[in-house]
Amino acid sequence: MFKTFLIKYGEIGIKGKNRHLFEDALVKQIRHGLKKAEGTFQVYKEQGRIYVDCEGPYDFEETVECLRRVFGIVGICPVMKTEDRGLEELGNEIIDFMENVYDIGNQTFKVVTRRARKSYPVESMEVSSYLGGRLQEAFPSLKVDVHDPEILIHVEIREKIYIYSKIIPGPGGMPVGTNGKAMLLLSGGIDSPVAGYRICKRGVKLDAVYFHAPPYTSERAKEKVVDLARIVAKYSGPIMLHVVNFTDIQLYIYDKCPHDELTIIMRRYMMKIAEYFARETNSLGLITGESIGQVASQTMQSLAATNEVCTMPVFRPLIGDDKQEIVDIAQKIGTYETSILPYEDCCTIFVAKHPVTKPNINAISRSEKKLEEKIDELMETAIHTVERIWVE
């Protein structure tokens, strides 16, 4: 029955003179998102509305699922689109609509008409009243409730006439690509994929960097991160994943620096390398999955020590969330089951028994001086031997 979807957006509607740019970006993202669905689709703007026309056979559930992953959409409305063949014929069509969409019982209902085509000869209120009367004649058990109806039927009169009643929630946010690009430090854990999701929801395009430590981390650990990137890419669009061999740097730090400072110092060098790739790819900031106090490396003092080596902004969208809130989002977006697979990342392999929780930046800097002989060479090697994987 439904061959058209009306796409509702939220924040885009208040963008003033730039609104068309955001609408165009949303149309582009919808087209990209629907590439994964079976069928042929036409996505277009018309009089302040965005529509998806389904041409030929298509899978309704699969199409809706693809649309629900497009940031910027707040509502997906399956629409019956019809030609203007007069008010009486419109009454027949709205009766057909009700029969096909609902199991008619003792529900309350209301018809709301929007007459965007002002040349239409009947006023909106009159159309609603007429259509409501036709429905009551056809289905005597229905009752009108203008304040809190169980069924709210929308009729939009444009060049064609659109009838819909159900609004399937979308993810909200802003279309990806409308707010620049950032580099996600992606591990195999629960937090960082959620952080990437949260930031791209605000319209930010993602690239990612993963620090691999063979043979201490297995090839399967890397595949797990690629799988996580692939899940996030369902929402963010394609991701360039930079896989950095971090083994020699970690071993050198382990050999030269106090073990209670290992995590902080390793983290600082990860941030430096991530920032290098961020600049190379024209990213405007780094993204991490850190949350205050979750582990020793995420105390306020530890975060300050990590930030000290960065010259570009570090975005931490989970900073005030507790673990259960993060897990809930991971389950919603489909990353949780992959994140809990038992393949260690390089951070967990080299964790000290008693890591420092309140690192002193001056003390950390003194420890890092012990690395001066080889660390620049090791970083350069890690950067130039990076493996780049295109994930979509």
N, C-alpha and C positions, 0 to 999 in steps of 0.2 A: 504493500500500500504506500509506504513512504519512499519517495524517490528524491526527496530534498531534505536537507538539514538547514535550519537557521542557526547561525553561530552568534551567541551573545558574548560580548566582552564587557569588561569593567572599567579599569583605570584609563584605558585608551580613550574612552568617551570624554575625558576632561582634559585632553591634551591640546585643546585650542587649535591654533593654526597648524600645528605639527601633527594633528590627529591622522591625516591621510598617510603620513609616513609610517606610523605605527600600524594602521590598518593594512597597508601594503606588506609590512613585515609579517603580520599575522597570516595574511593570505599565503605568503611564501612558505611559512612554517607549516600551515595546514596541508599544502600541496606535498611538502616533503614528508610529513607524517603519514599521509595516505598512500605513499608508495609501498608501504608494507601491507596494505589491505588488498584483497582480491577485488577487482572491479575497475571501472573507468570513471573518473570523477572530474567534474568541472567546478573550480572554486573561483568565486567572483564577488565583487562589491556591487551593490546597487542601492542608491538612495540611503546611504548610511547604514546599510545592512550587509552582512557577509553570508553568502549561501554556499552550500555544497550540493551540486546536482549529481545524482548517481545514474550513470548511463548504462543500461543493460543490467544483467544479473550482478548482485553483490551480496556480501555477508553482512547483515545488519549489525550483529553483535561485534564482529571484528572491526567494522568501520567505526562504531562508537568507541571501542577500546582504543583505537589509534587516535581519535580526536581527543579523548580524555587525557592523552599524554602531551598535548600541545599547550604550552604555556601561553597565557593571554586569553584563553577561552574560559568563561565562567559558566556558560550554559550551552547545551546542545539540544536543540528542539527538533524532533522528527516532525516534518511538515507535510501536509497534503496541499499540493499546489494545483490550482485550477484556473481555467479561463473564466473571464467575466461573461456569464451567459444570463445575467439578470438575477434579481433578488429571489424569485421563486426557485430557480434552479440551484442557487446558493443554499437555500433552505433544504433542498433534497440532498445536497452534498454534505451538509453538516450532520444530517441524520445518518447518512452512510458512515461518516467519520465516527460518530458515537457508537454505532453498531460494531464497527471493526476494532475500536480501541478499548472499549470498556464492556464489562459485564454489567448490564444495566440492572440496578436494584432501586433501593430507596435513597440514592445519593442526592445531595444538594449540588446545584450548579449555578454558574453565571457565565454569560457571554460578554466579552469585552471586544469592541471593534475599534480599530485604528484606521482612519480614512486618510492615508498618505496621498492618494490621488484625489485632489480636491474637486476634480470634474465629475466625480461619481455623484449621481443625482440624488442619493439618499444620505441623510445625516447619520453620523456614527451611532448616536443613541437610538435612532429609529431602526437601524440595521440590527443592533443588539436585541432590541425589543421584539422585532419580527422573528429573528432566529430563535430566541428563547421561547417564544410562543409555539413555533413549529416543533421544537424539541419536546415541549410539554404535551402537545397533541400526539406526537409519535410515541412518547414514553410517559404515560400518566403518573408513574411512580416517582419521577424526578420532581424535585422541589427547588424553586428559585431561592438562593440565599446571596444577597448582594454584598454581604460583609465578610463571611468566612466560608466560602463554598468548598465542598470536597473536590469538585471538578471545575476548573477555570479554563474556559475555552477562549483562545485568542483568534481573532479574525483580522488580518491585515489586508487592506484593499490598496493595492499598488497597480502596476501595469497588469500583473496577474493577482490572484487572490490566494492568500496563504492562511491555512487553518492549522493550529497546533494547540496542544494542551499540556504536554509533558515537557519538563525541562530537566535534562540529565546534567548533574553538576560536572563542570570542567575543573581543571587544576588551578585556575586563576593565574595571577602573576602577569608578567610582561613577555612579549614574543622574544625568543632567544635571538641575540644579535643586536638588539636595540640599545644595549648598555655596555658595549665593548666586550673585551675578552680577558680571561684570567687563567692562571696556571694552577691546577689542583694537584696537591701532593697526595697521591692516591696510594693507600696501603691495602693490605688484604683484610683490614678490620671492618667493624661495623660503621664507624663514625665518618670516615672520609668520603665514602660514596654519598652519604646523606648530606654532608656539607656541600658537595658538588651539586646535588639536586636542589638544595635550598638556594644556592647562589644563582644557578641558571634559571630558577623560577623568577628571578628579578630581571631577566632579559640578558644575562651575561653568557657569552659563548665560552665553552670550556676546551682547554687542552690539559694534559695531565702528565705528571712525572712519577715514576715508580722506581724505588731503590732496591735493587736485587743484589743478593750476596751469595752467589754460588761458591762452593758447594754447600754452604751452611743453610741456604734456602734452596729448595728443589725447583725443578722446572715446572712442577705442578703448582707451586706457589705463584709463579709468574702467570701461568695459565688462569689461575683463580682471579688475579688482578685484571687480566684481559677480559675475563667473563664479567667482572664487576663494571669495567668501563663500558662493555657492550650494553649492560642493563641501563646504566646512566645515560648512554647515548640515545636510548629510546625517547628520552625527554629532552636532552640537550642538543641532539643532532650529532654528527660525526665528531670524534675526538682523536687528536693526534697524541698517542701515548708514547712518552719518552722513557725507555727502560735503561736505567743507569746501573752499570756494574760498580757496586759500592764496596766490594769485598776488601780490596787492598787498602782503601782509606780507613775502613773500620778496624782492620788488623793493626794498622799503623797507630791509630788513636789508642787502641787497646794496649799496645806495647809501650807507648810513651806517656800516657796521661793517667792521673789517678782514677781508679775504677769507679769511685762514687760519682765522678763527673762525666763518665762515658756517654750517658744518654744525652746530656745537654750538649756536649761538644760535637757528637755525631749529628745531632739535630741541627746545630748551627751550620755545619758543612752541607747538610742536605738543603738548607734554606739558601745557601750561597749558590749551589748548583742549580736549584730550581729557579732562582732569580735569573741566572744566566740564560736558561732556556726561555723564561718568560720574556726577557728582553729580545731574544732572537725571534720570537714569534709575535712580537708586538702586543703581548699581554700587558695589562695595566695594573696587575696585582697578583698576589699569591693567595691560595685558599687552603686552609687546613681544617681538620676535623676536631680540633682541640676544644675541650670544655674545662672550665676552671675547676681544679682540684680533683679531676678524675683519676689521674695518675701523677707520679712524682714529677714528670717532665711538664706537667700542666698546672703547676701552682703559679700564682701571680709572679713570683720571683723568677721561676723557670721561663715563663713566657716572655718576661722582660729581657732575660739573657738571650733568648732565641731571636727576639725582635731586633736586638742590638746590631746584628750583622746584616740586616735588610735595609735597603734604601727605597724599596717600593712598598706600597701598602700591603699588609697581611690581613685578609678577611677571614674571620672565624665565626661563621653563622651559628655554630652550636655552642658558643661560649657560655651561655647561661642555661643550657638545657641539662637535665639529668639523664642518666643512662636509659631509663625506661622511655622517656620521650623520644630519644634518638632511635631506640629499638622499634618503637611504634611506627615511626616514619620509614625505617628500613623495611619493615614488614609490608607496609603499604605500597612501597615502590618496587618491591621484589628483590632487594639486594640482601636481605637478612640471611636467607638459607645458604647463599654462596659465601657470605662473610664468615659464617661460623664453621665452614669446612676446616679440618685440622691441618692446615698448611701454614707454617710459621713465616712471618716476614722478618726482614733483617733487624728491625728494632727489637723484637722479642728475643732474638738469639743472643744479643750482646748486653742484656740488661744486668746491671750490678745487683748484688744481693741487698745492698743498702744504698740506694742512689740518693744523692743530695737533693733535698726538697726546697732549700732556700739558697740557691747558688749565688755567690758573689761575683759580679761581672769582672772585677779586677782579678780575682783569683782564677777565673776561667781563662782570661786573657793570658795570664802568666803560664798556665798549663799549656795553652796553645802555642806558646813560643817554643816549646820542646818539639813541635812539629815542623818548624821552619825549614829544616834541611830538605824534606821530600814532599811536603803536603801540596805545594803548588804543582809539582810535576804529576803527582797522583791525581789531583783534580783535573788537570788538563787531559790526562789519559782517559779518565772517566767520561769527560765531556765529549772527547773525540771518538770514543768507541760506543757511544750511545746507540741503542737499537730503537728505531722509530716504527711504531705499529699503528696503522690507520684503522680505527675501530668505528663501526657504525651498526 
